Amino acid sequence: MEGAQERPDIWRAVYNNFKPHGALDNIPPNVYIKMNKNSSDSLLLTDS
C-alpha cells in the first residue's frame, strides 16, 4: 500500500494544472481560476 496515493495525486496535478479543458477555453482549471478570480461572474466561493 505504500505509495498508493502517489498516482492519484499525479493525475490530479496534471488534470488541474496542465490538461486543457474545452469548457474553459482550452486552458487548465487552475490557470482559468487565476485568470478569473477577480471577475464579477466568478463561480468561486470565497469568504472575503
C-alpha positions in Angstrom: 0.0 0.0 0.0 3.0 2.3 0.3 2.8 4.9 -2.4 -0.9 4.1 -3.2 -1.8 7.8 -3.1 1.0 8.9 -5.5 -0.7 8.0 -8.8 -4.0 9.8 -8.0 -2.0 12.8 -6.8 0.0 12.9 -10.0 -3.2 12.5 -12.1 -4.9 15.4 -10.1 -1.9 17.7 -10.6 -1.8 17.0 -14.4 -5.6 17.3 -14.7 -5.8 20.7 -12.9 -2.6 22.3 -13.9 -1.7 21.1 -17.4 -4.6 19.4 -19.2 -6.6 21.8 -21.4 -10.4 21.7 -20.8 -12.7 22.6 -23.7 -15.3 24.1 -21.4 -12.7 26.5 -20.1 -11.5 27.9 -23.4 -8.9 25.0 -23.6 -6.9 26.1 -20.6 -6.4 24.1 -17.4 -8.7 24.7 -14.4 -6.1 26.3 -12.2 -5.0 28.7 -14.9 -8.6 29.6 -15.5 -9.2 30.2 -11.8 -6.1 32.5 -11.6 -7.3 34.4 -14.7 -10.8 34.9 -13.5 -10.6 35.1 -9.7 -11.5 38.8 -9.6 -14.2 38.5 -12.2 -17.7 39.6 -11.2 -19.2 36.4 -12.7 -16.6 34.1 -11.0 -18.0 30.8 -9.7 -15.5 30.6 -6.9 -16.9 30.9 -3.4 -14.7 32.8 -1.1 -15.2 34.2 2.4 -13.7 37.6 1.6 
